[in-house]
Amino acid sequence: MPERFVTVRWPGGPEQRIYSPSTVVEDYFQAGQSLPVADFLTRSREALTIASDRVQAAYGFPCGNAARSLAAIEAHAARFPAGDVTVLGVGA
């Protein structure tokens, strides 16, 4: 499967590199995009669930790395609940 990474900056400055096992994240995020934390979290959940489901369809098991990515996003969202998340890049 073609893996992708999304690099974001959370409110207050920390950056995070997010792994996806699928190109589906390209449908949800674009470089330069700025999203409220809640919207970013919702989009991340949708995109990474679809990505993991694609792995399960292809290999018979969900993607553990996608689940870890989502857990890391949720942890950051809890630390930075207000403000916008800026998408710095999406790609391989």
C-alpha positions in Angstrom: 0.0 0.0 0.0 1.3 3.5 -0.7 2.1 5.1 2.6 1.8 8.8 3.2 2.8 11.2 5.9 1.0 14.4 7.0 3.1 17.0 8.8 1.2 19.5 10.9 1.8 22.3 13.3 -0.4 22.4 16.4 -1.4 25.6 18.1 1.5 26.8 20.2 4.1 25.5 17.7 4.8 21.8 18.1 5.0 19.8 14.9 3.8 16.3 14.3 4.5 13.8 11.5 1.5 11.5 11.0 1.7 8.1 9.3 -1.0 6.8 7.0 -0.9 3.5 5.2 -3.0 4.9 2.4 -3.3 7.9 0.0 -6.7 8.6 1.4 -5.2 11.3 3.6 -4.7 13.3 0.4 -8.5 13.6 0.2 -8.7 15.1 3.7 -5.7 17.3 4.0 -3.7 19.8 1.8 -0.5 21.7 2.5 -1.2 25.2 3.7 -4.6 24.2 5.1 -5.5 25.5 8.5 -8.3 23.7 10.5 -9.8 24.1 14.0 -8.5 21.4 16.2 -11.9 19.7 16.5 -12.2 19.6 12.7 -8.7 18.3 12.3 -9.4 15.5 14.8 -12.7 14.5 13.0 -11.0 14.4 9.6 -8.1 12.5 11.0 -10.4 9.9 12.5 -12.2 9.4 9.3 -9.1 9.3 7.1 -7.1 6.9 9.3 -10.1 4.6 9.8 -10.6 4.4 6.0 -6.8 3.8 5.6 -6.8 1.0 8.2 -9.9 -0.5 6.7 -8.1 -0.6 3.3 -5.2 -2.5 5.0 -7.7 -4.9 6.5 -9.3 -5.6 3.2 -6.0 -6.2 1.5 -4.2 -8.1 4.3 -6.8 -9.4 6.7 -5.9 -7.2 9.6 -6.2 -3.5 10.5 -3.2 -1.2 10.5 -1.7 -0.9 13.9 0.4 2.1 12.7 -2.7 4.0 11.7 -4.2 3.3 15.2 -1.0 4.6 16.8 -1.1 7.7 14.6 -4.7 8.4 15.6 -3.8 7.9 19.3 -1.0 10.4 19.0 -3.3 12.9 17.3 -5.9 12.5 20.0 -3.2 13.1 22.7 -2.1 16.3 20.9 -5.7 17.4 20.5 -6.2 17.0 24.3 -3.1 19.1 25.0 -4.1 21.8 22.4 -7.9 21.9 22.3 -8.2 25.5 21.0 -6.8 27.1 17.9 -6.0 25.9 14.5 -3.8 23.0 13.2 -1.8 23.9 10.1 -1.1 21.3 7.6 2.6 21.8 6.5 2.8 19.0 4.0 1.2 15.8 2.7 3.3 13.2 0.8 5.5 10.2 0.7 
